Amino acid sequence: MLKREIEDKLIEWKNKTDKKCLIISGARQVGKTYIVEKFAKEYYENFVEINFVENPTAKKIFDGDLNITTILANISLYVPEQSHLVPNKTLIFFDEIQACPNARTALKFFAIDKRFDVIASGSLLGTNYEQVSSYPTGYVEFLEMNPLSLKEFLWANGVDESVISIIRNCYETRRVVNEAMNVKMLEYFKQYIVVGGMPNVVNTFINNHNFEEVLNLQKNILIDYKNDIAKYAISTEKVKAKACFESIPAQLAKENKKFMYSTFDKNGKSQKYLGSVNWLIDAGIVNICNNVSTLDLPLVAYKEENYFKLYMADTGLLVSMLDDGTNAQIMEGNLGIYKGAIFENIIAQILHSNGNKLYFYNRNNTLEIDFVLSKNAKVIPIEVKSNNSKAKSLSTILKINPNLQGIKLIYGNVGQVGNMLTLPLYMAMFL
């Protein structure tokens, strides 16, 4: 059974005295349904679950009037086996709510009524906004669920919290990690790159450590993603969204990883494809990383909307899109031309799972900083290395801006020279 950090946030939500309805967003197969069912079993006497994809007729519950009395009566009518609606003791769960826009509108009335705790979830919540007649603005709160974080992956592998605490202390005090511990953590990090964080994939790996089975599961998820594009993207975006999606490995393999439509369409322009890119972002399939024009706060003020990189939200899925045998090469430490793409993607995934907005800095295509974070009212430039080679761009930036503290993430250990802090790659989980 996989332990997820979102469980603590669900408990915090339940204990609020004036709670709103909760919407959990996230890509397909990140574990949304499982975690809500587990939460309901542990903390509620009664649980009503309606999946609008598995039970399409349940959409009729929200036809006509959307007052609570009518909705509750319709639940008893259309899903009688789910009619244990005991006030103040029941969690109502609307799964795949994107398939029933009226149900999303009705969340407002559940929030006003207050007799039932309500959670909604869906894989494509951000992609059907035009179909929702009235958003329940002010009556819902949101949680994003991502693939397993590195910390959650370590838990799944039996790494005790005390070990993670020791490593965190080394990060906070800038002390070198015990070599045996560092080697083991870097091994886990390589596994995390290959396996990724999709729960079913992680469970399979934990049970048998069979990378072939892992790869087969990942390829099936990719097929599901492509099917979602074909089924749910609006007709004008289907082909374009698929082209953008399939181009990601080639985009990241370039020395300049800026997303370029010309990679797959010589006449491609932002005006033609930006809607397709946004669909992939809204579906939770990719993470966007925008360039900033200057290294100053607030970073969002210097964000360049049309100058960005796209990373797969799950690095294991990226690896499964590459050449056969790539997973074995990663475990052996031989990454070929994809090493920059893979290591940047996994750090993007970790930083995103920590709640960071992703930015990078490119100056005239001559100097690039892989990631730029805003932490404690400071700008932190970060370079990612698959070994311990020189970080030329970061060194240049730190000479120009001596007040900045830069971070170089490496396949190595903790160290510091001047205002450049070197950290092992896995310590990105603390950023």
PLY file of the C-alpha trace (Angstrom):
ply
format ascii 1.0
element vertex 431
property float x
property float y
property float z
element edge 430
property int vertex1
property int vertex2
end_header
0.00 0.00 0.00
1.54 3.27 -1.16
1.74 6.14 1.32
0.87 9.51 -0.24
1.53 12.96 1.17
-1.87 14.18 0.00
-3.51 12.10 2.75
-2.46 14.66 5.37
-4.03 17.43 3.28
-7.29 15.49 3.04
-7.41 15.11 6.83
-6.72 18.82 7.21
-9.62 19.56 4.81
-11.99 17.24 6.71
-11.26 18.95 10.01
-12.15 22.43 8.79
-15.22 23.88 10.47
-16.40 25.76 7.39
-15.19 23.58 4.56
-15.86 23.99 0.86
-16.21 21.20 -1.67
-12.81 19.81 -2.68
-11.70 19.26 -6.27
-8.71 16.98 -6.82
-7.09 17.42 -10.22
-4.33 15.40 -11.82
-3.40 13.32 -14.82
-4.88 9.94 -15.56
-3.68 7.13 -13.29
-1.91 9.21 -10.63
-4.05 7.58 -7.92
-6.89 10.06 -7.33
-9.69 7.48 -7.04
-7.67 5.13 -4.86
-6.68 7.81 -2.38
-10.24 9.14 -1.96
-11.64 5.62 -1.46
-8.94 4.91 1.14
-9.62 8.21 2.89
-13.39 7.55 2.97
-12.92 4.07 4.41
-10.75 5.37 7.23
-12.62 8.57 8.18
-16.33 8.28 7.25
-19.22 6.06 8.29
-20.88 6.34 4.87
-19.46 6.75 1.39
-21.29 7.54 -1.83
-19.18 7.22 -5.00
-20.42 8.11 -8.48
-18.13 7.70 -11.49
-19.59 9.51 -14.48
-17.48 7.58 -16.98
-18.27 4.13 -15.61
-21.93 5.05 -15.03
-22.95 7.58 -17.74
-26.64 7.38 -16.80
-25.74 9.02 -13.48
-25.39 12.30 -15.37
-29.20 12.46 -15.30
-28.95 13.18 -11.57
-28.02 16.73 -12.54
-30.56 17.26 -15.33
-33.07 19.98 -14.52
-33.10 21.70 -11.14
-29.84 21.73 -9.19
-31.27 22.26 -5.74
-29.95 19.84 -3.10
-33.31 18.20 -2.39
-33.71 17.22 -6.05
-30.10 16.07 -6.39
-30.29 13.83 -3.30
-33.56 12.31 -4.52
-32.02 11.64 -7.92
-28.98 9.96 -6.35
-31.35 7.55 -4.58
-33.16 6.95 -7.86
-30.23 6.43 -10.24
-27.72 4.81 -7.89
-29.84 3.22 -5.14
-26.93 1.11 -3.87
-25.16 4.41 -3.12
-28.02 6.10 -1.27
-26.69 6.03 2.32
-26.87 9.79 2.64
-26.55 10.40 6.37
-25.95 14.10 7.10
-22.59 14.96 8.71
-21.41 11.34 8.42
-21.19 10.91 4.65
-18.55 11.64 2.04
-19.93 12.06 -1.48
-17.38 11.47 -4.22
-18.00 12.53 -7.81
-15.30 10.82 -9.87
-14.45 11.82 -13.45
-16.59 14.91 -12.92
-15.34 16.42 -16.17
-17.83 14.06 -17.88
-20.74 15.81 -16.11
-20.33 19.62 -16.24
-23.65 20.15 -14.42
-22.29 18.20 -11.44
-19.41 20.65 -11.23
-21.85 23.54 -11.24
-23.85 21.83 -8.46
-20.86 21.83 -6.09
-21.88 25.37 -5.12
-25.16 24.13 -3.70
-23.52 21.30 -1.74
-21.13 23.85 -0.23
-24.02 26.11 0.78
-26.04 23.16 2.18
-23.08 21.97 4.35
-24.67 18.64 5.39
-22.31 16.48 3.31
-18.59 16.50 2.64
-18.05 16.44 -1.11
-14.94 15.61 -3.13
-14.78 15.70 -6.92
-11.94 14.52 -9.11
-11.11 14.13 -12.74
-8.25 13.64 -15.16
-9.25 16.32 -17.64
-10.79 18.99 -15.45
-8.94 21.84 -17.12
-9.87 20.83 -20.65
-13.66 21.19 -20.66
-14.09 24.64 -19.16
-16.31 25.78 -22.05
-18.90 23.10 -21.20
-19.48 24.20 -17.60
-22.46 26.58 -17.48
-21.48 28.20 -14.17
-18.34 27.61 -12.17
-18.76 27.27 -8.37
-16.23 30.03 -7.77
-15.77 30.69 -4.07
-17.40 27.41 -3.07
-14.60 24.97 -3.90
-10.95 24.52 -3.08
-8.41 22.64 -5.15
-5.71 20.04 -4.62
-3.40 18.91 -7.39
-2.33 15.28 -7.29
0.91 14.42 -9.06
2.73 11.16 -9.72
4.56 9.86 -6.65
7.15 12.35 -5.44
10.71 11.22 -4.83
9.98 11.09 -1.10
6.91 8.91 -1.72
8.98 6.66 -3.99
11.54 6.28 -1.21
8.77 5.37 1.25
7.52 2.75 -1.21
11.00 1.25 -1.28
11.05 0.97 2.50
13.30 3.95 3.19
12.56 5.03 6.75
11.60 8.61 7.55
14.60 8.78 9.90
16.92 8.31 6.91
15.20 11.11 5.02
15.55 13.31 8.13
19.31 12.66 8.24
19.61 13.64 4.59
17.50 16.74 5.14
19.78 17.73 8.00
22.80 17.38 5.69
21.01 19.64 3.20
20.17 22.26 5.81
23.63 22.26 7.42
25.53 21.83 4.12
27.26 18.71 5.41
28.49 15.84 3.23
26.20 12.81 3.26
27.71 9.55 4.52
29.19 7.93 1.40
27.36 4.61 1.74
24.08 6.44 2.22
24.80 8.78 -0.69
25.57 5.91 -3.06
22.34 4.15 -2.08
20.28 7.31 -2.48
21.72 7.94 -5.93
20.79 4.36 -6.85
17.20 5.02 -5.73
17.30 8.22 -7.76
18.20 6.29 -10.93
15.37 3.86 -10.22
12.99 6.79 -9.82
14.03 8.15 -13.22
13.23 4.84 -14.91
10.14 3.82 -12.93
8.64 7.26 -12.46
5.76 7.89 -10.11
2.63 6.34 -11.61
1.24 4.26 -8.70
0.49 1.06 -10.62
3.96 1.15 -12.18
5.63 1.76 -8.81
3.68 -1.07 -7.18
4.75 -3.45 -9.94
8.38 -2.43 -9.55
8.29 -2.81 -5.77
6.77 -6.28 -6.07
9.14 -7.79 -8.64
11.77 -5.23 -9.80
11.00 -6.31 -13.38
11.86 -3.39 -15.66
10.24 -5.08 -18.66
6.88 -5.16 -16.88
7.42 -1.56 -15.82
8.00 -0.56 -19.45
4.90 -2.39 -20.68
2.72 -0.62 -18.12
4.20 2.74 -19.05
3.57 2.18 -22.75
-0.04 1.31 -21.96
-0.42 4.60 -20.09
0.96 6.45 -23.11
-1.65 4.72 -25.27
-4.33 5.88 -22.82
-3.03 9.45 -23.09
-3.20 9.35 -26.87
-6.70 7.91 -26.69
-7.70 10.75 -24.37
-6.40 13.25 -26.91
-8.41 11.56 -29.65
-11.54 11.38 -27.50
-11.57 14.60 -25.49
-9.57 17.24 -27.36
-11.81 19.39 -29.53
-11.77 18.38 -33.19
-9.49 21.20 -34.31
-6.88 20.29 -31.67
-6.73 16.48 -31.87
-4.01 16.10 -34.51
-2.07 19.11 -33.28
-2.11 18.03 -29.62
-0.91 14.55 -30.60
1.91 16.05 -32.68
3.00 18.29 -29.78
2.89 15.35 -27.36
4.88 12.98 -29.55
7.54 15.65 -30.23
8.54 16.09 -26.58
11.49 13.63 -26.58
12.93 15.30 -29.69
12.36 18.75 -28.20
14.26 17.83 -25.04
17.06 16.11 -26.94
18.02 19.42 -28.58
20.85 21.45 -27.08
18.42 24.36 -26.91
15.37 22.75 -25.32
13.00 25.60 -26.11
9.76 24.11 -27.44
9.73 24.77 -31.18
6.73 23.97 -33.36
9.04 23.72 -36.37
10.36 20.46 -34.87
7.28 18.72 -36.27
5.77 21.36 -38.60
8.04 23.58 -40.67
5.26 26.16 -40.84
4.28 25.77 -37.19
3.57 28.92 -35.21
2.36 29.73 -31.73
-0.99 30.98 -33.02
-1.65 27.58 -34.59
-0.45 25.28 -31.80
-0.68 27.11 -28.46
-4.18 25.76 -27.79
-2.86 22.22 -28.21
0.01 22.85 -25.81
-2.40 24.26 -23.25
-4.61 21.17 -23.62
-1.65 18.93 -22.67
-0.86 21.18 -19.68
-4.49 21.23 -18.53
-4.69 17.43 -18.83
-1.72 17.12 -16.46
0.36 15.29 -19.06
3.17 17.87 -19.24
4.73 20.57 -17.07
5.55 23.93 -18.63
8.73 25.85 -17.80
8.74 29.48 -19.00
11.76 31.62 -19.70
12.25 34.76 -17.60
13.85 37.78 -19.21
15.75 38.78 -16.08
16.81 37.22 -12.78
14.76 39.41 -10.50
11.64 39.19 -8.36
8.83 38.64 -8.90
9.76 36.06 -11.53
6.20 35.96 -12.87
6.56 39.61 -13.93
9.39 38.63 -16.29
7.80 35.44 -17.65
7.84 35.12 -21.44
4.61 33.35 -22.38
5.74 32.10 -25.80
9.26 31.06 -24.79
9.01 27.80 -22.87
10.11 24.20 -22.43
7.74 21.27 -21.97
8.63 18.38 -19.67
6.70 15.16 -19.24
4.88 15.21 -15.90
6.25 11.71 -15.27
9.86 11.00 -16.22
9.29 7.25 -16.33
6.83 7.86 -19.17
9.42 10.01 -20.95
11.96 7.18 -20.69
9.41 4.75 -22.13
9.05 7.05 -25.17
12.77 6.80 -25.95
14.76 4.09 -27.72
14.40 0.51 -26.54
16.94 -0.27 -23.85
17.13 3.29 -22.53
15.96 2.17 -19.08
18.82 -0.35 -18.84
21.32 2.28 -20.02
20.16 4.67 -17.31
20.63 2.05 -14.60
24.11 1.41 -15.97
24.91 5.14 -16.04
25.10 5.43 -19.84
22.54 7.99 -21.03
23.81 8.96 -24.48
22.30 12.04 -26.14
19.29 12.01 -23.84
21.14 12.58 -20.56
20.36 16.30 -20.46
16.72 15.70 -21.29
16.27 12.97 -18.70
17.99 14.72 -15.82
16.27 18.03 -16.50
12.89 16.29 -16.77
13.25 14.49 -13.44
14.28 17.70 -11.66
11.35 19.54 -13.27
9.06 16.78 -11.99
10.46 16.99 -8.46
10.34 20.80 -8.33
6.77 20.81 -9.65
5.66 18.21 -7.10
7.06 20.53 -4.39
4.68 23.25 -5.59
7.22 25.38 -7.44
6.43 27.38 -10.57
8.96 26.33 -13.22
11.13 28.97 -14.86
14.45 28.98 -16.71
16.74 31.73 -17.98
18.21 31.99 -21.45
20.23 35.00 -22.54
20.58 35.34 -26.32
21.01 31.57 -26.73
24.54 31.87 -25.33
23.88 31.34 -21.63
21.16 29.19 -20.10
20.22 28.38 -16.50
18.15 25.19 -16.36
15.79 26.33 -13.58
15.17 29.51 -11.64
13.26 29.37 -8.36
11.86 32.01 -6.04
12.48 30.99 -2.40
12.36 33.13 0.76
12.28 36.31 -1.31
15.42 35.28 -3.18
16.14 34.21 -6.75
17.88 30.83 -6.92
19.46 29.80 -10.25
19.90 26.03 -10.65
21.95 23.97 -13.10
21.49 20.22 -13.46
24.43 17.92 -14.25
24.43 14.18 -14.88
27.95 14.06 -13.38
30.09 16.70 -11.66
31.16 18.67 -14.71
31.57 22.44 -14.68
28.44 24.60 -14.64
29.72 27.31 -16.98
26.50 29.28 -17.31
25.84 29.23 -13.59
29.42 30.30 -12.83
29.04 33.24 -15.24
25.74 34.33 -13.71
27.16 34.17 -10.18
30.13 36.32 -11.18
27.80 38.91 -12.69
25.43 38.68 -9.68
27.63 37.91 -6.62
24.67 38.36 -4.27
22.90 35.33 -5.73
23.22 31.84 -4.22
23.35 29.28 -7.02
22.77 25.55 -6.84
24.41 22.87 -8.96
22.65 19.49 -8.76
25.05 16.65 -9.50
25.50 12.91 -9.41
27.75 13.38 -6.40
27.74 14.84 -2.87
27.37 18.12 -0.98
29.95 20.85 -1.42
30.28 24.60 -1.75
32.64 26.97 -3.53
31.92 30.66 -3.07
28.23 31.30 -3.76
27.71 28.02 -5.65
26.24 25.23 -3.56
26.63 21.70 -4.92
23.97 19.15 -3.96
23.32 15.53 -4.93
20.43 15.31 -7.39
18.06 13.69 -4.92
18.23 16.75 -2.64
15.99 18.53 -5.16
13.16 17.07 -3.03
13.96 19.74 -0.43
13.85 22.70 -2.86
0 1
1 2
2 3
3 4
4 5
5 6
6 7
7 8
8 9
9 10
10 11
11 12
12 13
13 14
14 15
15 16
16 17
17 18
18 19
19 20
20 21
21 22
22 23
23 24
24 25
25 26
26 27
27 28
28 29
29 30
30 31
31 32
32 33
33 34
34 35
35 36
36 37
37 38
38 39
39 40
40 41
41 42
42 43
43 44
44 45
45 46
46 47
47 48
48 49
49 50
50 51
51 52
52 53
53 54
54 55
55 56
56 57
57 58
58 59
59 60
60 61
61 62
62 63
63 64
64 65
65 66
66 67
67 68
68 69
69 70
70 71
71 72
72 73
73 74
74 75
75 76
76 77
77 78
78 79
79 80
80 81
81 82
82 83
83 84
84 85
85 86
86 87
87 88
88 89
89 90
90 91
91 92
92 93
93 94
94 95
95 96
96 97
97 98
98 99
99 100
100 101
101 102
102 103
103 104
104 105
105 106
106 107
107 108
108 109
109 110
110 111
111 112
112 113
113 114
114 115
115 116
116 117
117 118
118 119
119 120
120 121
121 122
122 123
123 124
124 125
125 126
126 127
127 128
128 129
129 130
130 131
131 132
132 133
133 134
134 135
135 136
136 137
137 138
138 139
139 140
140 141
141 142
142 143
143 144
144 145
145 146
146 147
147 148
148 149
149 150
150 151
151 152
152 153
153 154
154 155
155 156
156 157
157 158
158 159
159 160
160 161
161 162
162 163
163 164
164 165
165 166
166 167
167 168
168 169
169 170
170 171
171 172
172 173
173 174
174 175
175 176
176 177
177 178
178 179
179 180
180 181
181 182
182 183
183 184
184 185
185 186
186 187
187 188
188 189
189 190
190 191
191 192
192 193
193 194
194 195
195 196
196 197
197 198
198 199
199 200
200 201
201 202
202 203
203 204
204 205
205 206
206 207
207 208
208 209
209 210
210 211
211 212
212 213
213 214
214 215
215 216
216 217
217 218
218 219
219 220
220 221
221 222
222 223
223 224
224 225
225 226
226 227
227 228
228 229
229 230
230 231
231 232
232 233
233 234
234 235
235 236
236 237
237 238
238 239
239 240
240 241
241 242
242 243
243 244
244 245
245 246
246 247
247 248
248 249
249 250
250 251
251 252
252 253
253 254
254 255
255 256
256 257
257 258
258 259
259 260
260 261
261 262
262 263
263 264
264 265
265 266
266 267
267 268
268 269
269 270
270 271
271 272
272 273
273 274
274 275
275 276
276 277
277 278
278 279
279 280
280 281
281 282
282 283
283 284
284 285
285 286
286 287
287 288
288 289
289 290
290 291
291 292
292 293
293 294
294 295
295 296
296 297
297 298
298 299
299 300
300 301
301 302
302 303
303 304
304 305
305 306
306 307
307 308
308 309
309 310
310 311
311 312
312 313
313 314
314 315
315 316
316 317
317 318
318 319
319 320
320 321
321 322
322 323
323 324
324 325
325 326
326 327
327 328
328 329
329 330
330 331
331 332
332 333
333 334
334 335
335 336
336 337
337 338
338 339
339 340
340 341
341 342
342 343
343 344
344 345
345 346
346 347
347 348
348 349
349 350
350 351
351 352
352 353
353 354
354 355
355 356
356 357
357 358
358 359
359 360
360 361
361 362
362 363
363 364
364 365
365 366
366 367
367 368
368 369
369 370
370 371
371 372
372 373
373 374
374 375
375 376
376 377
377 378
378 379
379 380
380 381
381 382
382 383
383 384
384 385
385 386
386 387
387 388
388 389
389 390
390 391
391 392
392 393
393 394
394 395
395 396
396 397
397 398
398 399
399 400
400 401
401 402
402 403
403 404
404 405
405 406
406 407
407 408
408 409
409 410
410 411
411 412
412 413
413 414
414 415
415 416
416 417
417 418
418 419
419 420
420 421
421 422
422 423
423 424
424 425
425 426
426 427
427 428
428 429
429 430
